[in-house]
Amino acid sequence: MTKFNCSGNQIQKIPKEICKLKQLEIFECSDNQIQKIPKEINNLTQLKKFNCGNNKITKIPNEIINCVNLKIFNYEKNGIVIEQQQMKKYINKIHQSQQKYVDAELFTDNTILPGCHKLF
């Protein structure tokens, strides 16, 4: 499985089993009641797009840095405050490469971005 969408389902927790999907490239879990991103997210090394916007998440786990292929990371409309310098650098790196990735790949397949208003 390369795409998983559980958006808009009142989910309160991301099951750790999702993080066992080694080939997952697109993970959409926006518009839920999720409070935490599991540290096991680091297993998703093929992840290119992670949309966890509009939840109740307050912290991004440092382990997400291991998601080396992540190009789009939408975490807006949460209570997230990025304090650690290493995480700030990682997020800035994603934001810098994000527009190039969107222009080159995502807009060629309109099924990938339904409902996305803002990418970061």
PLY file of the C-alpha trace (Angstrom):
ply
format ascii 1.0
element vertex 120
property float x
property float y
property float z
element edge 119
property int vertex1
property int vertex2
end_header
0.00 0.00 0.00
1.42 3.39 -0.96
-1.53 5.67 -0.05
-3.63 5.73 3.11
-6.37 8.25 3.85
-8.27 8.27 7.13
-9.16 11.97 7.13
-12.39 13.19 8.67
-13.17 10.15 10.81
-12.96 11.46 14.40
-9.88 9.27 14.97
-8.11 10.07 18.25
-4.94 8.07 17.71
-2.74 7.04 14.79
-2.44 3.27 15.11
1.20 2.18 15.35
0.38 -0.46 12.74
0.24 2.33 10.13
3.94 2.85 10.77
4.62 -0.71 9.65
3.55 0.12 6.08
7.13 0.45 4.82
6.07 1.42 1.27
3.64 4.14 2.36
4.24 7.35 0.38
1.12 9.39 1.14
-0.54 9.48 4.55
-3.62 11.66 5.03
-5.04 11.86 8.55
-6.32 15.45 8.68
-9.57 16.62 10.25
-9.62 14.16 13.13
-9.03 14.37 16.89
-5.46 13.01 16.86
-3.33 14.22 19.77
0.00 12.57 19.04
2.18 11.46 16.13
3.74 8.13 17.14
7.54 7.95 17.30
7.29 4.93 15.01
6.65 7.39 12.16
10.40 7.07 11.57
9.72 3.66 9.97
7.99 5.38 7.04
11.16 6.12 5.13
9.32 6.22 1.78
6.79 8.80 3.01
6.58 11.79 0.64
3.43 13.51 1.88
2.09 13.60 5.44
-1.05 15.63 6.09
-2.01 15.73 9.76
-3.60 19.18 9.66
-6.60 20.16 11.77
-6.09 17.80 14.69
-5.05 18.31 18.32
-1.36 17.54 17.93
0.99 19.63 20.09
4.39 18.13 19.29
6.23 16.72 16.30
8.38 13.77 17.34
12.08 14.10 16.54
11.92 10.70 14.87
10.15 12.24 11.88
13.59 13.44 10.77
14.20 9.87 9.58
11.47 10.31 6.98
14.12 11.37 4.48
11.77 11.43 1.45
9.17 13.68 3.08
8.46 16.61 0.76
5.06 17.83 1.94
4.23 18.04 5.64
0.98 19.80 6.51
0.54 20.27 10.26
-1.49 23.49 10.23
-4.46 23.98 12.56
-2.87 22.08 15.43
-1.29 23.41 18.60
2.23 22.65 17.43
5.10 24.85 18.55
8.50 23.96 17.10
11.16 24.78 19.67
14.12 22.53 18.96
16.69 23.93 16.55
17.22 20.60 14.76
13.47 20.28 14.12
13.28 23.87 12.87
16.03 23.13 10.35
14.26 19.97 9.21
10.91 21.74 8.75
12.59 24.61 6.88
14.28 22.12 4.58
10.91 20.53 3.79
9.32 23.92 3.13
12.14 24.92 0.79
11.82 21.80 -1.33
8.04 21.61 -1.09
7.09 23.96 -3.92
9.51 22.32 -6.36
8.00 18.93 -5.54
4.42 20.15 -5.92
5.16 21.77 -9.26
7.04 18.77 -10.61
4.98 15.84 -9.38
1.75 16.35 -7.50
-0.24 18.54 -9.82
0.09 15.95 -12.56
-2.24 13.72 -10.49
-5.25 15.65 -9.17
-6.38 12.73 -7.04
-3.53 13.28 -4.59
-4.48 16.76 -3.39
-8.27 16.92 -2.95
-9.22 19.32 -0.22
-5.72 20.67 0.39
-5.94 24.41 0.84
-2.46 25.12 2.03
0.60 22.94 1.90
2.45 24.24 4.96
0 1
1 2
2 3
3 4
4 5
5 6
6 7
7 8
8 9
9 10
10 11
11 12
12 13
13 14
14 15
15 16
16 17
17 18
18 19
19 20
20 21
21 22
22 23
23 24
24 25
25 26
26 27
27 28
28 29
29 30
30 31
31 32
32 33
33 34
34 35
35 36
36 37
37 38
38 39
39 40
40 41
41 42
42 43
43 44
44 45
45 46
46 47
47 48
48 49
49 50
50 51
51 52
52 53
53 54
54 55
55 56
56 57
57 58
58 59
59 60
60 61
61 62
62 63
63 64
64 65
65 66
66 67
67 68
68 69
69 70
70 71
71 72
72 73
73 74
74 75
75 76
76 77
77 78
78 79
79 80
80 81
81 82
82 83
83 84
84 85
85 86
86 87
87 88
88 89
89 90
90 91
91 92
92 93
93 94
94 95
95 96
96 97
97 98
98 99
99 100
100 101
101 102
102 103
103 104
104 105
105 106
106 107
107 108
108 109
109 110
110 111
111 112
112 113
113 114
114 115
115 116
116 117
117 118
118 119
